């Protein structure tokens, strides 16, 4: 439970920074990050704003709420807290991410030679 609270704080911090820097959010950082803002208020702040990083942060919050945060979407292994602290939007464990990157690199090479 404590770990979930810590990761929620990390995700909300990144979300606040992104909203503040890119959209001029003028809410108090402490109020936003400490969870004093409801999920409905956060959803309202995100409405009509569209960028991939914002979508990833919002998705991370939803995964925290439904209990799937920190679990690899491919192999279902836990993702380390260090990895999540560095990138709270991470959906793949390092092994699956490496395999996925390798597969994508191979596809790009194949297309480049075609």
C-alpha positions, 0 to 999 in steps of 0.5 A: 500500500505504501509503495502504491502511494509512493508511485502515485506521488511519482506519477502525479508529480510528472503529470503536474510538471507536464501540465504546468510546463505545456498547458500552464496549469495554475493549480498548487503543486502540493495540492495536486501531487498530494492527492487532494485533487480528485480523479474527476478533477484530474480528468477535467484538467486532461480533457481536450488536451492531447499528447502522447506523454499526457496519455501515458501518464493518465494511463499510469494513473488508471493502472494504479487504480485498477491494480495493474501498475508495475506489472509487465503487460506482456509477461506479467512479471513485476517491473522494478521500482527503480525502473518505474521511478525513472519512467512511471509510464513504463509498461514492459519489464526490461527483458520484454522491452529489450525483446520488443526493441529488437523486434522493431529494429529488425522490422525497420532494417527489413523495410530499409532493405526492401 
